[in-house]
Amino acid sequence: MPNPPKMDPQRGSRGRGVITLPAAGRKGDPPPWPLPGRMAAAEREAWAQLWATPQAVAWEQLGWTRTVARYCRVMVASEEPDAIAALLAQAVALEDRLGLTPKSMRLLLWQIAEDEVGQKREQSAGARGRIKAVG
């Protein structure tokens, strides 16, 4: 009996490769609010913040705008002092589905690209700080 092929951790079990998301996040304005009714001020702020994340690049490609809007609405409601536990549970579940936790990012095969330019800049700045002047 032949051995089954080994899973390639870089490609996942279904042959789909790892998706690298830009560390700087998604650029540009957030998409229009897709849900009926007006946005509350807290929802408007959260919507803008969510669409500036690295994960938003994938959401846009996948067309997950309505799901992100539902998460935004549930998240804001779950942060109210009198929120019921079910709202918090729903917010946590949506965070996982949207790749907003390290575990869910691994399961979705998403990783955030390293900012190599920024790292080199920090390294060179640190090295300059350690150089002593000889007089």
C-alpha positions in Angstrom: 0.0 0.0 0.0 1.6 3.3 -1.0 2.2 6.0 1.6 -0.1 9.1 1.4 1.7 12.3 0.4 3.0 14.4 3.3 1.3 17.6 4.1 3.4 20.6 3.1 3.0 23.2 5.9 3.5 26.0 3.4 0.7 24.8 1.2 -1.8 23.4 3.7 -3.8 20.3 3.4 -5.7 21.3 0.3 -2.8 22.6 -1.7 -3.6 26.2 -1.2 -0.5 28.2 -0.3 0.0 30.6 2.6 -1.5 34.0 1.9 0.9 36.8 3.0 -0.8 40.0 4.1 0.9 43.4 4.1 2.1 44.5 7.5 1.1 48.1 6.7 -2.5 46.9 6.3 -5.1 47.8 3.7 -4.8 51.3 2.1 -7.6 53.5 1.2 -11.1 54.3 2.5 -13.2 51.5 3.9 -16.0 50.2 1.7 -19.5 51.5 2.0 -21.5 50.2 5.0 -23.5 47.3 3.6 -26.0 46.8 6.3 -29.4 48.5 6.6 -29.8 51.4 8.9 -27.4 54.1 10.0 -24.0 53.4 11.5 -23.5 54.5 15.1 -20.4 56.7 15.8 -18.7 53.8 17.5 -19.4 51.5 14.5 -18.1 54.1 12.1 -14.8 54.3 14.0 -14.5 50.5 14.4 -15.3 50.1 10.6 -12.5 52.4 9.6 -10.0 50.6 12.0 -11.0 47.2 10.8 -10.6 48.1 7.1 -7.0 49.4 7.8 -5.8 46.0 9.1 -3.7 43.5 7.2 -6.6 41.0 7.3 -8.8 43.6 5.4 -6.8 42.9 2.3 -8.0 39.3 2.3 -11.5 40.3 3.3 -11.7 42.6 0.3 -10.5 39.9 -2.1 -12.9 37.3 -0.6 -15.9 39.7 -0.7 -16.5 39.5 3.1 -17.8 43.0 3.5 -21.2 42.0 5.1 -19.5 39.6 7.5 -17.1 42.3 8.6 -20.0 44.7 9.0 -21.9 42.2 11.2 -18.7 41.6 13.3 -18.3 45.4 13.6 -21.9 45.8 14.8 -21.7 42.8 17.3 -18.3 43.9 18.5 -19.4 47.4 19.4 -22.6 46.1 21.1 -20.6 43.5 23.0 -18.3 46.2 24.5 -21.2 48.1 26.1 -21.2 47.8 29.9 -24.7 46.1 30.0 -23.9 43.7 27.1 -25.1 40.1 27.5 -22.6 37.2 27.4 -24.1 35.9 24.1 -23.0 39.1 22.3 -19.4 38.6 23.5 -19.5 35.0 22.5 -20.7 36.0 19.0 -18.0 38.6 18.7 -15.3 36.1 19.6 -16.7 33.6 17.1 -16.6 36.2 14.3 -13.1 37.2 15.3 -12.0 33.7 14.6 -13.8 33.5 11.3 -12.3 36.7 10.1 -8.7 35.9 11.0 -8.4 38.4 13.8 -6.7 36.0 16.2 -3.3 34.3 15.9 -4.9 30.8 15.9 -7.4 31.7 13.2 -4.7 33.3 11.1 -2.8 30.0 11.2 -6.0 28.0 10.3 -6.7 30.3 7.3 -3.1 30.1 6.3 -2.7 33.9 6.6 0.5 35.5 7.7 1.5 39.1 8.0 4.6 40.0 6.0 7.5 41.3 8.0 8.5 44.9 7.6 12.1 44.2 6.5 12.9 47.8 5.7 11.7 49.0 9.1 13.6 46.2 10.9 16.8 47.2 9.1 16.2 50.8 9.9 15.8 49.9 13.6 18.9 47.7 13.5 21.1 50.4 12.0 19.7 53.0 14.4 20.6 50.7 17.3 24.1 50.1 15.9 24.7 53.9 15.6 23.6 54.3 19.2 26.2 51.8 20.3 29.1 53.3 18.4 31.3 55.4 20.7 33.2 58.4 19.5 36.9 58.2 19.8 38.4 61.5 20.7 
